[in-house]
Amino acid sequence: MVSTYQSQEALMEMNNAFTHLSQGVIWSCKSLHWPKDIQLATNVKIVDWLPQNHLLAHPRIRLFVTHGGMNSIMEAIQHGVPMVGIPVLSDQHDNVVRIEVKNLGVSLQLKQLKAEMLALKMKKVIEDKRYKSAAVAASIISRSHPLTPAQRLVGCIDHILQTGGAADIKPYALQHLWHVQYLLDVFLFLLLVTLVPVWLCGKLLGMAAR
């Protein structure tokens, strides 16, 4: 995400931050986007693609630095991995706030991205066992659902087939006429309520002027 949407400065700051870690870093980053004038840190390996879910499941993973996408967060929760969230787009900002509220990790805004700050936040999450404990607790909750996602999906499909389209769970708004669904009747009413008094005032002012 950062290599695609941001400047070389962000890549350089992240690369410098990773040098402060004693752990190895696997970074999903398109090699074509990597600036040739930035020397890659010795403890960092960049790959064009990686099986993120499988990597997060590895028992030696200590930390996940993420852009805050919902799928990535749910995969990290599933495997009990604490996070450092650096949001880039839209809903990711809200997602990383939830990470902090649930004590699953910390966040850092891209505009404030500096190597020293990122290094401190990564070390904090790695060394403070509260983040790992919260992530493991969230993983237990996620895994303890009575039905697996596949079972829930099959159950929904069965319900639709058995009820001939599951009309009972369709929003009532879909049954409205198109002008009601788009609130055009409400807008027309408000327009009349606004324009009629204006027209009357204009008439009265005209009469007073005459």
C-alpha positions as CSV (number, residue, x, y, z in Angstrom):
1,M,0.0,0.0,0.0
2,V,2.7,2.5,1.0
3,S,4.9,1.7,-2.1
4,T,1.9,2.2,-4.4
5,Y,0.4,5.4,-3.0
6,Q,3.1,7.2,-1.1
7,S,6.4,8.9,-1.7
8,Q,9.9,7.5,-1.3
9,E,10.2,9.3,2.0
10,A,7.7,6.9,3.7
11,L,9.5,3.9,2.3
12,M,12.8,5.2,3.6
13,E,11.4,6.0,7.1
14,M,9.9,2.5,7.4
15,N,13.1,0.8,6.1
16,N,15.2,2.8,8.7
17,A,12.7,1.9,11.5
18,F,13.1,-1.8,10.7
19,T,16.8,-1.6,11.2
20,H,16.1,-0.9,15.0
21,L,14.5,-4.3,15.4
22,S,16.3,-7.5,16.4
23,Q,13.8,-9.6,14.5
24,G,13.7,-10.3,10.8
25,V,11.1,-8.5,8.7
26,I,9.2,-9.9,5.8
27,W,7.8,-7.0,3.8
28,S,5.2,-7.3,1.1
29,C,6.4,-4.7,-1.4
30,K,6.6,-4.7,-5.1
31,S,10.2,-4.8,-6.0
32,L,9.5,-2.7,-9.1
33,H,8.4,0.1,-6.8
34,W,11.4,0.0,-4.5
35,P,13.6,3.0,-5.1
36,K,17.1,2.1,-6.3
37,D,18.7,4.8,-4.1
38,I,17.5,3.3,-0.8
39,Q,19.6,0.5,0.6
40,L,17.4,-2.3,2.0
41,A,18.0,-3.0,5.7
42,T,19.9,-6.2,6.3
43,N,17.2,-7.7,8.4
44,V,14.4,-7.0,5.8
45,K,13.3,-9.2,3.0
46,I,10.9,-7.8,0.4
47,V,8.6,-10.0,-1.7
48,D,6.1,-9.1,-4.4
49,W,3.5,-11.3,-2.8
50,L,3.2,-13.5,0.3
51,P,0.5,-15.8,1.7
52,Q,-0.3,-13.4,4.5
53,N,-2.8,-15.6,6.3
54,H,-0.3,-18.5,6.4
55,L,2.5,-16.2,7.5
56,L,0.4,-14.8,10.4
57,A,-0.3,-18.3,11.5
58,H,3.4,-19.0,12.0
59,P,4.2,-19.4,15.8
60,R,7.3,-17.2,15.6
61,I,5.4,-14.1,14.2
62,R,5.8,-11.3,16.8
63,L,4.1,-8.4,15.2
64,F,2.0,-7.4,12.1
65,V,2.6,-3.9,10.6
66,T,-0.6,-3.3,8.6
67,H,-2.3,-0.5,6.6
68,G,-5.5,-1.3,8.6
69,G,-7.6,-3.1,6.0
70,M,-10.4,-5.1,7.6
71,N,-9.4,-8.4,6.0
72,S,-5.8,-8.0,7.3
73,I,-7.0,-7.1,10.8
74,M,-9.4,-10.1,11.0
75,E,-6.6,-12.5,9.9
76,A,-4.3,-11.1,12.6
77,I,-7.1,-11.4,15.2
78,Q,-7.7,-15.0,14.0
79,H,-4.1,-15.9,14.7
80,G,-3.6,-13.7,17.8
81,V,-1.0,-11.4,16.4
82,P,-0.7,-7.8,17.8
83,M,-0.5,-5.0,15.3
84,V,0.9,-1.6,14.5
85,G,-1.6,0.1,12.2
86,I,-0.6,2.8,9.6
87,P,-3.8,3.7,7.8
88,V,-3.6,4.9,4.2
89,L,-7.1,5.1,2.8
90,S,-10.8,5.6,3.8
91,D,-12.1,3.1,6.4
92,Q,-8.6,2.1,7.5
93,H,-8.4,5.1,9.8
94,D,-11.5,3.9,11.7
95,N,-10.2,0.3,11.8
96,V,-6.9,1.2,13.5
97,V,-8.8,3.2,16.1
98,R,-10.6,0.0,17.0
99,I,-7.3,-1.8,17.2
100,E,-6.2,0.6,19.9
101,V,-9.5,0.6,21.7
102,K,-9.3,-3.2,22.0
103,N,-5.7,-3.1,23.0
104,L,-4.7,-5.2,20.0
105,G,-1.9,-2.8,19.1
106,V,-1.1,0.9,18.4
107,S,-1.5,3.2,15.4
108,L,0.6,5.8,13.6
109,Q,-0.6,8.3,11.0
110,L,1.2,8.2,7.7
111,K,1.8,12.0,7.9
112,Q,3.7,11.5,11.2
113,L,5.7,8.5,10.0
114,K,9.2,8.9,11.2
115,A,11.7,6.0,11.7
116,E,12.3,6.7,15.4
117,M,8.5,6.9,16.2
118,L,7.7,3.7,14.2
119,A,10.6,1.8,15.9
120,L,9.4,2.8,19.3
121,K,5.8,1.7,18.6
122,M,6.9,-1.6,17.2
123,K,9.2,-2.3,20.1
124,K,6.4,-1.3,22.5
125,V,3.9,-3.8,21.0
126,I,6.5,-6.6,20.8
127,E,7.8,-6.1,24.4
128,D,4.6,-5.3,26.2
129,K,2.8,-8.6,26.8
130,R,-0.6,-6.9,27.2
131,Y,-0.9,-6.5,23.5
132,K,-0.2,-10.2,22.8
133,S,-2.5,-11.2,25.6
134,A,-5.4,-9.1,24.1
135,A,-4.7,-10.5,20.6
136,V,-4.8,-14.1,21.9
137,A,-8.0,-13.4,23.8
138,A,-9.6,-11.9,20.7
139,S,-8.4,-15.0,18.7
140,I,-10.2,-17.3,21.2
141,I,-13.4,-15.3,20.9
142,S,-13.1,-15.4,17.1
143,R,-12.5,-19.1,17.0
144,S,-15.1,-20.1,19.6
145,H,-18.1,-19.2,17.3
146,P,-20.5,-22.2,17.3
147,L,-20.5,-22.3,13.5
148,T,-17.6,-21.9,11.1
149,P,-17.8,-19.2,8.4
150,A,-18.4,-22.0,5.8
151,Q,-21.3,-23.4,7.9
152,R,-22.9,-20.0,8.2
153,L,-22.6,-19.4,4.5
154,V,-24.2,-22.8,3.7
155,G,-27.0,-22.1,6.2
156,C,-27.8,-18.7,4.6
157,I,-27.9,-20.4,1.1
158,D,-30.2,-23.1,2.4
159,H,-32.5,-20.6,4.0
160,I,-32.7,-18.7,0.7
161,L,-33.5,-21.9,-1.3
162,Q,-36.1,-23.1,1.2
163,T,-37.9,-19.8,1.4
164,G,-37.9,-19.0,-2.3
165,G,-35.6,-16.0,-2.0
166,A,-35.7,-15.2,1.7
167,A,-38.2,-12.3,1.4
168,D,-38.5,-12.3,5.2
169,I,-35.0,-10.8,5.6
170,K,-35.1,-8.3,2.7
171,P,-35.2,-4.7,3.7
172,Y,-38.7,-3.2,3.5
173,A,-37.3,-0.2,1.8
174,L,-36.8,-2.3,-1.4
175,Q,-40.6,-2.6,-1.7
176,H,-41.1,1.1,-1.9
177,L,-41.8,2.9,-5.2
178,W,-38.7,4.4,-6.7
179,H,-39.6,8.0,-5.9
180,V,-40.3,7.0,-2.3
181,Q,-37.1,5.0,-2.1
182,Y,-35.0,8.0,-3.2
183,L,-37.0,10.4,-0.9
184,L,-38.1,12.5,-3.8
185,D,-41.5,13.0,-2.3
186,V,-39.8,14.3,0.9
187,F,-37.6,16.7,-1.2
188,L,-40.7,17.9,-3.1
189,F,-42.6,18.6,0.1
190,L,-39.7,20.5,1.6
191,L,-39.2,22.5,-1.7
192,L,-42.9,23.5,-1.6
193,V,-42.7,24.4,2.0
194,T,-39.8,26.7,1.2
195,L,-40.9,28.2,-2.1
196,V,-44.6,28.9,-1.3
197,P,-43.7,31.3,1.6
198,V,-41.1,33.0,-0.6
199,W,-43.6,33.4,-3.4
200,L,-46.2,34.9,-1.0
201,C,-43.7,37.3,0.5
202,G,-42.8,38.4,-3.0
203,K,-46.5,39.0,-3.8
204,L,-47.0,41.0,-0.6
205,L,-43.9,43.1,-1.2
206,G,-45.1,43.8,-4.7
207,M,-48.5,44.9,-3.4
208,A,-46.8,47.1,-0.8
209,A,-44.6,48.7,-3.4
210,R,-47.6,49.5,-5.6
